[in-house]
């Protein structure tokens, strides 16, 4: 039988919970090191004097807590409970007229892109300044990284934008990767500015299976909007499990001009009048 720290818990807690509590203690204490597999189910069942079914239910609890992960053919592997996901620098660069994104080469596309015509939601209508249900070009891709992480990327451009800017995608509605779109816009005289917003939500639909994430893990949505002259041209939506990435941003520092309130002039103006 399981030997819990308190006899009262023996009488009130189900066996699988007692086993989960003991295994959790051993993981957090380092008795089961991160990266190493737990003992086989049968061995754990013999050690705790319970059935394999109880062990499986206890392990399932630890999986939902993020303490272990099931990896075939290695078994149930302990995760570092204090580990942070890899940092992902966010930003864009323009080199010789070509827009590039740092770290993009770490991600490989799975299969190929999917192109669809989508109707603008209320949120997209507000961002793009168009009517709800107006048609939009979309490009969806799924990517994976060498460490097993996955992300999905959706690029959106309203038909109206494609037409107003005389883009090649009005006649051929197959959007290229986002950086290629940015490069075309840059080459055609559109001075671009970008904003990004990050929010967390729970996964819905087939996102858990597509991204191979636990259903109890939050999903990070990184939304990048490319604009020119105050008009949004494209939106890129990146979805990635929150335990697989840590977006890192440079923090801009602004230096506003100081004003001499009494005189009503700036320091620069005062210097020019006294010089």
C-alpha positions in Angstrom: 0.0 0.0 0.0 1.0 3.7 -0.5 2.7 5.2 2.5 1.6 8.8 2.6 2.9 11.5 5.0 -0.3 11.6 7.0 -2.6 8.8 8.1 -5.7 11.0 7.8 -4.9 11.3 4.0 -4.8 7.5 3.8 -8.4 7.4 4.9 -9.7 10.3 2.8 -7.7 10.5 -0.4 -8.1 8.0 -3.3 -5.1 5.8 -4.0 -4.2 7.5 -7.3 -4.1 10.8 -5.5 -1.8 9.4 -2.8 0.5 8.0 -5.5 0.5 11.2 -7.4 1.4 13.2 -4.2 4.3 10.9 -3.5 5.6 10.9 -7.0 5.3 14.7 -7.1 7.3 15.0 -3.8 10.1 12.8 -5.3 10.2 14.9 -8.5 10.4 18.2 -6.7 13.0 16.9 -4.3 15.2 15.6 -7.2 14.8 12.0 -6.4 13.6 11.6 -10.0 15.9 14.0 -11.9 14.6 16.0 -14.9 15.2 14.3 -18.2 15.1 10.8 -16.7 12.2 8.4 -17.1 10.1 7.2 -14.2 10.2 3.5 -13.4 7.9 1.3 -15.5 4.3 1.2 -14.5 4.5 -2.4 -13.2 7.5 -1.6 -11.0 5.7 1.4 -9.5 2.6 -0.7 -9.0 4.6 -3.3 -7.0 6.4 -0.5 -5.1 3.2 1.2 -3.9 1.1 -2.0 -3.7 -1.5 -0.7 -6.1 -2.8 -1.7 -9.5 -1.4 -0.5 -12.8 -4.6 1.4 -13.4 -4.0 3.5 -10.2 -0.4 4.2 -11.4 -1.7 5.4 -14.8 -4.2 7.7 -13.2 -1.6 9.2 -11.0 0.8 9.7 -13.9 -2.0 11.3 -15.9 -2.3 13.8 -13.1 1.4 14.6 -13.2 1.2 15.1 -16.9 -1.6 17.6 -16.6 0.6 19.5 -14.0 3.5 19.6 -16.4 5.8 17.5 -14.2 6.2 14.6 -16.6 5.7 14.0 -20.3 5.0 10.8 -22.2 7.6 10.2 -24.9 7.6 7.1 -27.0 9.7 4.9 -26.8 11.3 6.4 -23.7 8.3 6.2 -21.4 7.3 8.8 -18.9 10.0 11.4 -18.6 10.4 13.9 -15.8 10.4 17.6 -16.7 12.2 20.3 -14.9 9.4 22.1 -12.9 11.5 25.3 -12.8 12.7 25.4 -16.4 11.8 28.3 -18.5 11.0 28.0 -22.2 13.5 29.2 -24.7 13.5 32.9 -25.4 12.3 34.0 -28.8 13.6 37.5 -29.9 10.9 39.4 -31.7 11.7 41.9 -34.3 12.3 42.6 -38.0 15.3 43.8 -40.0 15.6 45.3 -43.5 18.9 44.3 -45.2 19.4 45.5 -48.8 15.7 46.0 -49.2 14.7 42.6 -47.9 12.7 42.2 -44.7 13.9 39.3 -42.5 12.9 38.0 -39.1 15.5 36.8 -36.6 15.2 33.1 -35.6 12.8 32.3 -38.5 15.2 29.7 -39.8 14.7 27.6 -36.6 11.2 26.8 -37.8 10.4 24.3 -40.6 7.1 24.1 -42.3 5.0 21.0 -41.9 3.4 20.0 -45.2 2.5 23.2 -47.2 0.5 26.3 -46.8 -3.3 26.4 -47.0 -5.0 29.3 -48.8 -8.6 30.3 -48.0 -11.0 33.1 -48.4 -12.3 34.2 -45.0 -14.9 36.7 -44.0 -13.7 39.5 -41.7 -14.8 39.1 -38.1 -15.8 42.1 -36.0 -12.3 42.3 -34.6 -10.7 42.2 -38.1 -13.2 44.7 -39.4 -12.2 47.1 -36.6 -8.4 46.6 -37.2 -8.6 47.0 -41.0 -11.4 49.6 -41.1 -13.6 47.5 -43.3 -17.1 46.1 -42.9 -17.7 42.8 -41.1 -17.8 39.8 -43.4 -15.8 41.5 -46.1 -13.5 38.9 -47.9 -9.9 38.5 -46.8 -7.0 36.5 -48.2 -5.5 34.1 -45.7 -2.4 31.9 -45.6 -2.2 29.2 -42.9 0.9 27.2 -42.1 2.1 24.8 -39.3 5.7 24.8 -38.2 7.9 22.7 -36.0 11.3 23.3 -34.3 14.1 20.9 -33.6 13.2 20.7 -29.9 9.7 19.5 -30.8 7.9 22.8 -30.3 5.1 23.7 -32.8 3.4 26.9 -33.9 0.7 27.9 -36.3 0.9 31.0 -38.4 -2.0 32.8 -40.2 -1.3 35.8 -42.5 -4.3 37.9 -43.4 -4.8 40.7 -46.0 -8.2 42.1 -47.0 -9.2 41.9 -50.6 -9.7 45.6 -50.5 -6.1 46.2 -49.4 -4.9 43.9 -52.2 -6.9 45.9 -54.7 -6.1 49.4 -53.5 -2.4 48.8 -53.5 -2.5 46.9 -56.8 -0.7 43.9 -55.3 -0.1 40.7 -57.3 -2.3 38.8 -54.9 -5.5 40.3 -56.2 -5.2 38.1 -59.3 -3.2 35.3 -57.6 -4.7 34.9 -54.1 -1.7 32.8 -52.8 -0.1 35.0 -50.2 3.7 34.3 -49.8 5.3 34.3 -46.3 4.8 37.5 -44.3 8.4 38.7 -44.7 8.0 38.5 -48.5 4.8 40.5 -48.3 6.6 43.1 -46.2 9.4 43.2 -48.7 7.0 43.8 -51.6 5.3 46.6 -49.7 8.6 48.2 -48.8 9.9 47.9 -52.4 6.7 49.6 -53.7 7.1 52.7 -51.5 5.0 51.8 -48.5 6.6 53.0 -45.3 5.7 50.3 -42.9 5.3 50.3 -39.1 4.6 47.3 -36.9 2.8 46.6 -33.6 2.6 43.3 -31.8 0.1 42.3 -29.1 0.5 39.1 -27.0 -2.4 37.5 -25.1 -3.0 34.1 -23.6 -6.1 32.0 -23.9 -7.0 28.3 -23.7 -6.8 26.2 -26.8 -10.0 25.4 -28.7 -11.0 22.9 -31.4 -8.1 20.9 -32.9 -5.4 23.3 -31.7 -4.3 20.8 -29.0 -3.7 18.1 -31.5 -2.2 20.3 -34.2 0.2 21.9 -31.8 0.7 18.7 -29.7 0.0 20.5 -26.5 -1.8 19.6 -23.3 -5.4 20.9 -23.2 -4.8 22.6 -19.8 -1.8 24.6 -21.2 -2.6 28.2 -22.2 -2.0 29.2 -25.8 0.0 32.4 -26.6 -1.3 34.4 -29.5 1.1 36.9 -31.0 -0.7 39.3 -33.3 1.5 41.5 -35.6 -0.1 44.3 -37.5 1.7 46.0 -40.5 0.5 49.5 -41.2 1.3 52.4 -43.4 0.0 55.9 -42.9 -2.2 54.7 -40.1 -3.9 52.1 -42.3 -3.5 48.4 -41.3 -2.5 46.3 -44.3 -1.9 42.8 -42.9 -2.3 40.9 -39.7 -0.1 37.9 -38.8 -1.4 35.7 -36.0 1.1 33.3 -34.4 -0.1 30.7 -32.0 2.3 28.7 -29.8 1.9 26.8 -26.5 2.8 29.0 -23.6 5.2 26.5 -22.1 7.3 26.3 -25.3 8.3 29.9 -25.9 9.0 33.2 -24.2 8.7 36.2 -26.5 11.5 38.7 -25.9 11.2 42.3 -27.0 13.5 45.3 -27.1 12.0 48.1 -24.9 12.1 51.4 -26.7 13.0 54.4 -24.6 11.6 57.8 -25.6 13.1 61.1 -24.6 10.5 63.8 -24.7 11.6 67.5 -25.0 11.5 69.2 -21.6 9.5 72.4 -21.4 10.2 75.4 -19.2 6.6 75.9 -18.0 7.2 79.3 -16.6 8.7 80.7 -19.8 6.7 78.5 -22.1 9.8 77.6 -24.1 11.8 74.4 -24.5 15.4 74.1 -23.2 16.6 74.2 -26.8 14.7 77.4 -27.6 16.1 79.0 -24.4 19.6 78.1 -25.4 19.2 79.6 -28.9 17.9 82.9 -27.5 20.7 83.3 -25.0 23.5 82.2 -27.4 
